[in-house]
Amino acid sequence: MFSITSTYSTHARCMEESSSSMDVSPRGRRSVSPTVWVNLTYYAYRNRSFDPNLDFEEKPVEACHSLYFLLDFFHQYYIPSIILLGLVGNLLSCVVFLNTHLRIRSSSYYLAALATADFGFLITLLLVWLNNTIGWKVFNKDGWCETLVYVSAVCSSLSVWLIVAFTVERFIAVQYPLHRPHICTIARAKTIVLVLVILALASHSYSFVTAGVVTSRDGEEYCDLKVEYLETMKIISIIDSIASLIAPLVLIIVMNTMIMRNLLRFSRRFKQTSTTSTDCPSRDRSDINLNQIPVSIFV
């Protein structure tokens, strides 16, 4: 959640580099840093009579402004479109999995819980977008800041482990098809979902302590990580990356690889049995027809 920031910071950084060029002397051309070089370029662009002997380039500043407009377009239109589409899709998925004939399958409860987790994460992302776009400062208030950071962390972690649970069920169905009716039951699926929810809620409770409203140097308040917990969050981030990224990724890759191997093995066996079964019935069918010919004549 802390990585979700407004694209206006890119524009502000561009303008800071541009405006700082006003107090730069042209004599420092040979010893200026790359940042000042961009500033001098922008100053030469704004003032053509700066120094005709200096061959400045306008491309860095133009690229910076082009990048800003591109990011602003994505921030204004692309992100809300994806959010709204995801909200509608996840809501319909919950309705389909829980209110149709699919509810008799245990896998439907994993998918319904996954859609609910994604729905909650998209809600928090929508509030952040409203905060950065129309100035609806709900995200930057005490209580709301900690709650939204907590909900987004819980939903993102829960979403990953629900995918792992669903993959485990598919692996059991392919690897042990005879035991699937006894292992992959609806009651067990509900229990696993409940356990994952409790673990996700408990493991991210630190967000209420580490997150909060921070005041910047210019007096503006925004939701961010508290400075006193910076070192602690470095350790928590490493643990969270292992638990929410590396471990689920390894499990999903291993189980999907084994599922593919079993399916390929099954398809080869099916082809072999189908070829042998097609040869034998043809002989039997021909023998039966030959034996039926005299009977039909006598009848």
N, C-alpha and C positions, 0 to 999 in steps of 0.2 A: 504493500500500500504506500510505503514511503517513496517508492520509485515512480509513482504516478504523479507527475508534475505537469504544469501547464506549458504549452509551447511558447507562451509569451516570454518566457525567460530567454529563449533563443533570440527573439527580437530585441530584448533589452540588452543582451550581451553584444549584439551587433551595433546597437546605437551607442553603447558605452565606448566601444572601440572607435566609433566614428567621431563622437563628440570630443574625445580626449585628444584629438589631433590638432585642436585649435591652438594649444600652447606649446607646440613642438617647433623648434627652430630648424630651418632648412640646412643649417651648417652641420647638423648631426647626422647627415645622411649615411656616412660610411660606418658609423658606430652604433646605429640604432638597432634594436631588437626586431625580430619578425613581427611582433604585435604592433610596434610603433611604425614599422614599414607599411602595414595595412592602414594605420591611421593617417600617415602622410599621403598614401594613395587616395584615401577618401577626401582629404583636404584638398588635394590637387584636383580632384573631380569637382568639388564644390567651388573652387577658386581657380579658374584657368590661368590667371596671371601670377600664380604662386612662384614658379621658377621654370622658365621654358627649357632650361638646361637639364632638368631632372626628368628622366624617362620613367614615370610611374605607370603602373598597371591598374586598371579598373576592375579586373576580373575577380579578385578576392571579395570585394564589397558586393559586387553584383551577385556572386554565388551565395554570399551570406543572406542577402535579401531574397533571393530565389528559394533558398532552403526554408527561410521563415514563412514565405507565402505557401509553400508546399505543406509544411507542417501545420500551418494554420488551417488550410483546407481540410486536412485529415482530422484535425481536432474539432472543427466546426461541423462537419457533415459525416465523415466516415465513421468515427467512433460512435456517435449517437445512433446511426443506422444499424451498426452491428449490435449495439446494446438492445435496441428495441426488437430487432429480429430474434436475438437470443432469448429475450424475455418471453416473447410470444411462442417461440418454438419449444422452450422448456416447459412452459405452462401447458401447452397441448400434449407434450410427452407424458406429463404426470397424469393428465386426464385419460389418455389412451391406455397407459400401463395399469392404472388402478381401477378403471371403470368399464373395461371391456373384458372379453374372454381371455385376454393376456394375463389377467390377475391370477390365474390358476398356475402360472409358471413362477418358479422361484427367482429366475433371472429378472423378471419384470420389477421386482422390488429393489434390486440393485440399481436398475436403470432409472426408476422413479426417484430414488434417493439421490442419484447422480444429477438428475435434472433439477431437483430442489436445491442442491448445493450450488450448481451453476447459476440458478436463478438468484440466490442470495448474493453471490459474488457480483453479478451484473447490477444488482440494486445498489450496492456500495460504489461500484464504478460509475453508475449514473449520477449519484449524489456528488461524487468528486467532479464529474464533468459539469454539473450545474454550478458547483462552487467556483470553478475556474472560468466559466463562460458567462453566466448571467449574474454572477456576484451573489448567489444564494449562499450565505456564509454559515450554513449548517455544519459543514465539515470542520470549520475552524472554531467551534465552541466546545467548552468543557463538557464532558459527558458524551457528546456526539462523536468527538474525535476518537476517544478511547474505544467506544462501542463499534464504530465503523471499522477501525483498524482490526479489532478483535474478530468481528464477523467476517471480514475479508480473509483473514488468516485461517480461520476455522473452515470456511467454505472451500478455499483453495486446497488445503491439506486433505479435507474429507473427500473432495472430488477425485484426487489422485488415488487414494486407498480404496475407494469404491470401484474404480476401474480395476485395481489389483484383485479385489474380491470377485468381481465378475469374470476376470480372466481365470482365476482359480477354478471357478465353477465350470467354465468351458473346458478347462484341462481335465477335470474329473470326468466330464461327460464323454470326452474323446478317449482318454486313457483307460477309464474303468466304466464302460457303459452299463454293465450289469449292476454295479453298485450305485449308480447315479440316483435311482428312485429313493434309495434309503439315505443317501448323504445329502443330496441337493433338495431339501424340502423347503416349503414356504416358512415354516416356523423357524428353521435354522437360518434362513436368509434374513428374517426380521431380527433375530438375535444378533447376527453379525453386524447388521446395519446399526443397531442400537449400541453395540459395543464400540464401533468405530466413531459414532457421534460423541459418545461419552469421552473417549480418548482424545478426540480433536478438541472438544470443549475444555478439557482439563490441561492439555499440553500447551495451549496458547493463551492461558489466563494471565501470563506475564504482560500481555499487551496493555492491560489496565494500569500497569505501573510504569512501563517504559515509554509509553506514548502519552502525548499531551499537547496542549496549546503552548507554543513557544513564541516569544516576542523577538522580532528581528531588530537590527540596529536602527532602522527608520521608524520603529514603533508599531509595525504591522504584526498582527497575530496570525499564526498559521499552525496547522497540525503537523507535528513532526516528532522525531525521536528526541527524548530529553538528553541533554548533554551529559549529565551525571551517569547515565547508563550506557554510554557509548562503548566502553570496553566490554561490558557485560553482553551487549547485543552482538558484538563480534563473535563471541563464543556461541551464543544462541543461534546466530545466523549459520554458522558452520554445522551445528547439530541439525538445524532445520533443513539445511540443504541436503544432508545425508538422508534424513528421515522422509523428506517430501519429494526428493528428486532422484538421488542416486539409487537408493534401495528399491523404490517402486519401479524405476526404469529397468534395473537388472532383473527383477522378478518378472516383469512383463515380457522382456525380451526372451528370457529363458523359457517361460511357459509357452509363449507363442511359437518359439522354435520347436519345442517338443510337440505341440499341437500339429504344426505343419509336417513334422516327420511322421507322426502317426497317421495323418491323413494320406500322405504319399504312400506309406506302406499299405494302408487299407485299399487304396485305389489300385495298386499293383496286384494285390491278391484278388481283388474283384475282377480285374481284367483276365487273370489266369483262370479263375473259376468259370467266368462267363464263356471263355473260348472253349474250355473242355466240356461245358454243359451244352453248348450249341452243337458240338459234334455228336455226342451220344444220342440226344433226342431225335436227330435226323435219321440215324440208323434204325432206332426203335419205331419211328413213325413209318419208315418204308417197309419194315417187316410186318407191322400191323396192317398196313394197306394191302400187302400181298396176301396175307392170310385171310383178309376179309373178302377177297375177290371170289373164291369158290363158294363161300357161304352166300354171297349175294346172288350168284348164278343159280344155286339150288333153290333158293327162296323164290 
